[in-house]
Amino acid sequence: MSNAPQIRIPAIYLRGGTSKGTFFRLQDMPASTQVPGAARDRLFQRVVGSPDPYAAHIDGMGGATSSTSKCVILATSARPDHDVDYLYGQVSIDKSFVDWSGNCGNLSAAVGPCAIAMGLVDVARIPQDGVAVIRIWQANIQKTIIAHVPITAGQVQETGDFELDGVTFPAAEIAVEFMDPAEEGDGGAMFPTGNLVDDLEVPGVGTFKATMINAGIPTVFVNAADIGYTGKELREAINTDPAALARFEAMRVAGALRMGLIKDPAEAATRQHTPKIAFVAPPQDYQASSGKSIAANDVDLLVRALSMGKLHHAMMGTAAVAIGTAAAVPGTLVNLAAGGGDRTSVRFGHPSGTLRVGAEAAQVNGEWQVKKAIMSRSARILMEGWVRVPGDAF
């Protein structure tokens, strides 16, 4: 009996925001995986260590959470006025599939630094000292992202004193702009139902007020009080309750149907990454997962969101874009939880602390539009070299 030897593929392992992932340069990948398809999916699953019935990712680079089960492909952009193409795959932990339906907002902060490290950015666009403005084409959702990457002595400045709740150590600040973040190509307008608030009927669960928005990532927002929560919950309160997780999944599926993202509930099983389901509440005092005390006057509202079927330990970057955008539209549940009225930025409390996101929305011919949303993240290269996978894995 012969066994296939392992092969090695150049890769960089990075933290971006509150996520981690393995980044590949398209041209370095095996030929069969340079195009979309089953071979690429199997490669990413093997790199991460999925599907894993133990939900531990012992035999892979993943961390057995939605925040750490990620792979990225970068390439020099063929699009005018862009530097790099960015394609993101969310790898299921215990099931055999890779979800390509959305972006990772946290890893978006790592794309600029990684593209520079991989030699994908024209050196003429990198100052000796200052800020490199990296123009990113997000291929999953067909949108532009602008990353402002600090440069010192011609190199990416990774260390610094910028603190991001949910990340243990400080680092250099990277401002990330999500241009025209409404996902018009995936479910219609920014508010695909045509309403700022709907009555969302969830079979077997109940009917709830909901704001459903396509911005950053399709997201379904409900009021915490309507579903029996305070908005102060940490991961353990939700993730150790199978019945609660099942209810949230039912709500997510109902929202996906109303938003036109799926035609049949069965489709949701292979579209776990989108839409997100989140619940909001007015400001309250609470203790973050780190033990840090968050005062009600530190935030405009509280938000908790689920990713890949579990409550996120902090906040997904794309969901933060949805939060900022919805907060900027008077009358949404997010806006009302923040006190209502006009606003161009919002600071919200999440399980790990707080995050500020800005967005400017306006009505054009009766339709809500948003030009961009902006937030600050950080990123750091953790390891670079090669990942190894069995040669017959894909």
MOMOTA-V247905 format. One record per helix or strand. SS is the DSSP state (~ for helix, > for strand). FROM is the first residue (numbers start at 0). LEN is the number of residues. Records with the same first field share a line. If there is no record, write none. Layout:
BEGIN
SS=FROM-LEN ; FROM-LEN
END
This chain:
BEGIN
>=5-11 ; 18-7 ; 69-7 ; 83-8 ; 97-2 ; 129-9 ; 142-10 ; 154-2 ; 161-1 ; 170-1 ; 173-6 ; 197-5 ; 205-9 ; 217-6 ; 275-7 ; 285-2 ; 292-2 ; 300-7 ; 309-2 ; 344-6 ; 352-12 ; 366-11 ; 378-12
~=25-3 ; 30-3 ; 37-11 ; 104-13 ; 122-3 ; 224-3 ; 234-5 ; 241-18 ; 264-6 ; 295-3 ; 316-11 ; 332-5
END
